[in-house]
Amino acid sequence: MIKKVEVLVTMEGSKLLISSYKDKYLAVYYKGDKAYDIEVLDKDVRMLDSIHISKVGNIVDNISAAFLDIVSPSIKDERLKAYYSLTDNKRHIFTDFSEHDRFKQNDEILVQITKEAAKGKACIASSNISLSGVYTVLSLGQGKITFSSKIDDKAWKEEIKAEIEGYLDKDFNLVLRTNSYKVKNELIQKELLLLSEEMKKLLEKARHTKAPALIKLSDKEYINLLKQYLNGELKEIITDIDEVFEDISAYLKDSDKSKIPSCRLYKDELLPLNKLYALDSLIEGVKQRKVWLKNGAYIVMDYTEAMTVIDVNTGKTDINKSAQETVYYTNLEAAKEIARQLRLRNISGIVIIDFIDMKSKELRDKLFNKLNKELKEDKVRARAIDYTALNLVELTRQKIKKPLYEVL
């Protein structure tokens, strides 16, 4: 049994906590004693990212799409429909790997699911087949190497590209993820070779498999999530779920990665893990409009269909209107908390921030740069755009999943 004190000792490092919450799993990423990311994970086998040999069913010309027959990854012998856009998928991967004069009913093609079924709509399939590792994403292509938009070190990109291009098959493309930056070249090369071998086996299996058939299950959602944090900063993974502990331990053991975090199974009937970390209070907190800052000021977050609007208020802070420096430091604290709240709540799209007014352009520029610096820590692409004519800050954050208020 892991004692409470053993967990609390690690509060200074970063850690990933995975525990049950209602009928799902909840994953929370902490830096020190503060939560920064909350992910709601399905316990069930996912359709997303699974790879199928599908049979072409109805082709609907007026919407330029086809409906494919695929099989369920979770229910034996159950057949499902997948939506396949003929506008987005110009190149079809036929299982005989030969050129076809036209795309027609009963053709057998290789696809990957890119969006789960929702609200009565079929899941969405794509001909862009890819395999993800910790450092790279391998897909079918023409030997092209690209980089995460978060990596802006041109010298490093040129160096690593020269090092690994000889290892990349001419029929594959490679994207280097943010986690790849500054890691040992050997780790990237090894992962590239492993993913290439897996892709070749998958394509060979597709050649000899009759449609419809599932040829690759997606990784469990917590394994996919873990890949995003294996950048050397994560020190510990804590879970009270036996299956999660076993799967993560096996994944880490079988992977050759630098700075692997420890993984521990927490068991204490008197103080469950979700009580130890007060997960209920954390969830309730991120549902509130108002967020208090340390100095007595607060921010208010409101969601509309078009955008999220955030207002920074002085609150209980004793600020003299002429004390621009005090206003500036309040705005700095607000900027840091806003970046954190966007991550916690998984807010995406357009965000408008009304900071406390500052007359100094120099201080406004410093605040803007601070906000962008905080946004760069986000694993989702986010950036501040500019001040509007009314001195409001506009930023955007990429949509990956639904916001937390829609999920919980």
Secondary structure, DSSP 8 states (H G I E B T S, - for coil): ---HHHHHGGGGSEEEEEEEETTEEEEEEEETTEEEEEEEE-SS---TT-EEEEEEEEEEGGGTEEEEEEE-SSSTT-EEEEEEETTT--S--BTT-S--SS--TT-EEEEEEEE--BTTB-EEEES--EEE-SSEEEEESSS-EEE-TT---HHHHHHHHHHHGGGS-TTEEEEE-GGGTTS-HHHHHHHHHHHHHHHHHHHHHHHT--SSEEEE----HHHHHHHHHTTTTEEEEEES-HHHHHHHHHHHHHS--SS--EEEE---SSS-HHHHTTHHHHHHHHT-SEEE-TTS-EEEEEE-SSEEEEEEE-TT----TT-HHHHHHHHHHHHHHHHHHHHHHT--EEEEEE------HHHHHHHHHHHHHHHTT-SS-EEEEEE-TTS-EEEEE---S--HHHH-
